[in-house]
Amino acid sequence: MLGFLIGEAVRDLRRAGRVAVSAVVLITLSLAALGGFWLLSLNLERAVARWRERVRVIVYLKREPAPSEAKALVERVREVPGVAGVLYISKTDALTSLKQLLGKDASVVAQLPANPLPASLEVTPAAAAATPEGARALLERLSALPEADEVTGSVDWVERLSQWQRLLTTIGLGIGVVLAVAALLTVTTATTLILHARRQETEIMRLVGASEMTIRLPLLLQGMLQGLTGAVIALAALVATHSVVAPRLEPLVNITLDLPQLAFLSPINVLALVLAGALLGGLGGWLARAKS
C-alpha cells in the first residue's frame, strides 16, 4: 500500500512538470535564506556570549590599602548586588602588567621616578549586570564606595552586537517567510493542476470503492516530496558555502569577534530545516486538496 502511494506521488510530480520544479526551487531558496541568516545569528550569539563573560568593571582606588584592608575591601565589594567576582590589583601588580604589555619597550617604565599607577579592583559583573541597565546600576553602586576614585567599564558595545544578532534573525525570518509563502502557493498550484489532470482517474477509483484518503494521500505526499527535495538541496548549498567561505573568514572573525571557528548548524537545526521543508510542501498539498 505504501509503495503504491509513493509511486502515485512520484507520478504526480512528473505530471506537474515545471510547476513542481518551480515549487522545489522556491522552497530551496526560502530554506537556504533562512538557514544562512540562522548561521550568522548563531555565530553572533556565540560571540556575544563569549564577550559577556569577559566584561569587567575597573574600580581605581584613591590610595593603596594595606594587605588586611585590601582583603576586607574585596569581601565588601563581593557582597555588592550584581558582582560575581572581585580581583585586587596592587600598584606593583599594575606596573608589572604594564611592563609585560610594553614588551621590549618596558625600559621606558624604569625611567619613571615613581609608580604612577593606582591600585584597583577588577570586578566581574554577574549575568544580571552584564546588560546596559544592569551595568549602569552596578557602576553607580561601585562609585558610591568611599575608597573609589574612578570607576570605568561598559557593556554597551556588547549589547549593540546582540542587537545586530537579533536584527539578522528578524531579517532572515522575514525573507524566509516571503519566499515560503511563494513556495506554498506554487506547491498548491502544482497540486491543483494534478487534481484536474486526475479527474477521470479519481472518479473511477471512487466507483470501485477506494477511500477518500487513498485518493488524496498521494497529493499530500507529492507536496512533502517537493518540500524534502528543496530542504536537502538547501542544506547541501549551505554545507558547500560554509566549507568554502568559513576558512577564509575565520582569521578576520577571530581578530574582530574572538571566534576561532565559525560553527555550522547543529543537528537539531538541520532537522528543523528538513521538517520545515516537508511541512511547507505538505501544507501546499493539503490546501490544494481542500480546494478540490
Secondary structure in CASP SS format (residue, H / E / C, confidence):
PFRMAT SS
TARGET T0000
AUTHOR 0000-0000-0000
METHOD secondary structure of the structure
MODEL  1
M C 1.00
L H 1.00
G H 1.00
F H 1.00
L H 1.00
I H 1.00
G H 1.00
E H 1.00
A H 1.00
V H 1.00
R H 1.00
D H 1.00
L H 1.00
R H 1.00
R H 1.00
A H 1.00
G C 1.00
R H 1.00
V H 1.00
A H 1.00
V H 1.00
S H 1.00
A H 1.00
V H 1.00
V H 1.00
L H 1.00
I H 1.00
T H 1.00
L H 1.00
S H 1.00
L H 1.00
A H 1.00
A H 1.00
L H 1.00
G H 1.00
G H 1.00
F H 1.00
W H 1.00
L H 1.00
L H 1.00
S H 1.00
L H 1.00
N H 1.00
L H 1.00
E H 1.00
R H 1.00
A H 1.00
V H 1.00
A H 1.00
R H 1.00
W H 1.00
R H 1.00
E H 1.00
R H 1.00
V C 1.00
R C 1.00
V E 1.00
I E 1.00
V E 1.00
Y E 1.00
L E 1.00
K C 1.00
R C 1.00
E C 1.00
P C 1.00
A C 1.00
P H 1.00
S H 1.00
E H 1.00
A H 1.00
K H 1.00
A H 1.00
L H 1.00
V H 1.00
E H 1.00
R H 1.00
V H 1.00
R H 1.00
E C 1.00
V C 1.00
P C 1.00
G C 1.00
V E 1.00
A E 1.00
G E 1.00
V E 1.00
L E 1.00
Y E 1.00
I E 1.00
S C 1.00
K H 1.00
T H 1.00
D H 1.00
A H 1.00
L H 1.00
T H 1.00
S H 1.00
L H 1.00
K H 1.00
Q H 1.00
L H 1.00
L H 1.00
G H 1.00
K H 1.00
D H 1.00
A C 1.00
S H 1.00
V H 1.00
V H 1.00
A H 1.00
Q C 1.00
L C 1.00
P C 1.00
A C 1.00
N C 1.00
P C 1.00
L C 1.00
P C 1.00
A C 1.00
S E 1.00
L E 1.00
E E 1.00
V E 1.00
T E 1.00
P E 1.00
A C 1.00
A H 1.00
A H 1.00
A H 1.00
A C 1.00
T C 1.00
P H 1.00
E H 1.00
G H 1.00
A H 1.00
R H 1.00
A H 1.00
L H 1.00
L H 1.00
E H 1.00
R H 1.00
L H 1.00
S H 1.00
A C 1.00
L C 1.00
P C 1.00
E C 1.00
A E 1.00
D E 1.00
E E 1.00
V E 1.00
T E 1.00
G C 1.00
S C 1.00
V C 1.00
D H 1.00
W H 1.00
V H 1.00
E H 1.00
R H 1.00
L H 1.00
S H 1.00
Q H 1.00
W H 1.00
Q H 1.00
R H 1.00
L H 1.00
L H 1.00
T H 1.00
T H 1.00
I H 1.00
G H 1.00
L H 1.00
G H 1.00
I H 1.00
G H 1.00
V H 1.00
V H 1.00
L H 1.00
A H 1.00
V H 1.00
A H 1.00
A H 1.00
L H 1.00
L H 1.00
T H 1.00
V H 1.00
T H 1.00
T H 1.00
A H 1.00
T H 1.00
T H 1.00
L H 1.00
I H 1.00
L H 1.00
H H 1.00
A H 1.00
R C 1.00
R H 1.00
Q H 1.00
E H 1.00
T H 1.00
E H 1.00
I H 1.00
M H 1.00
R H 1.00
L H 1.00
V C 1.00
G C 1.00
A C 1.00
S C 1.00
E H 1.00
M H 1.00
T H 1.00
I H 1.00
R H 1.00
L H 1.00
P H 1.00
L H 1.00
L H 1.00
L H 1.00
Q H 1.00
G H 1.00
M H 1.00
L H 1.00
Q H 1.00
G H 1.00
L H 1.00
T H 1.00
G H 1.00
A H 1.00
V H 1.00
I H 1.00
A H 1.00
L H 1.00
A H 1.00
A H 1.00
L H 1.00
V H 1.00
A H 1.00
T H 1.00
H H 1.00
S H 1.00
V H 1.00
V H 1.00
A H 1.00
P H 1.00
R H 1.00
L H 1.00
E H 1.00
P H 1.00
L H 1.00
V H 1.00
N H 1.00
I H 1.00
T H 1.00
L H 1.00
D C 1.00
L C 1.00
P C 1.00
Q C 1.00
L C 1.00
A C 1.00
F C 1.00
L C 1.00
S C 1.00
P H 1.00
I H 1.00
N H 1.00
V H 1.00
L H 1.00
A H 1.00
L H 1.00
V H 1.00
L H 1.00
A H 1.00
G H 1.00
A H 1.00
L H 1.00
L H 1.00
G H 1.00
G H 1.00
L H 1.00
G H 1.00
G H 1.00
W H 1.00
L H 1.00
A H 1.00
R H 1.00
A H 1.00
K H 1.00
S C 1.00
END
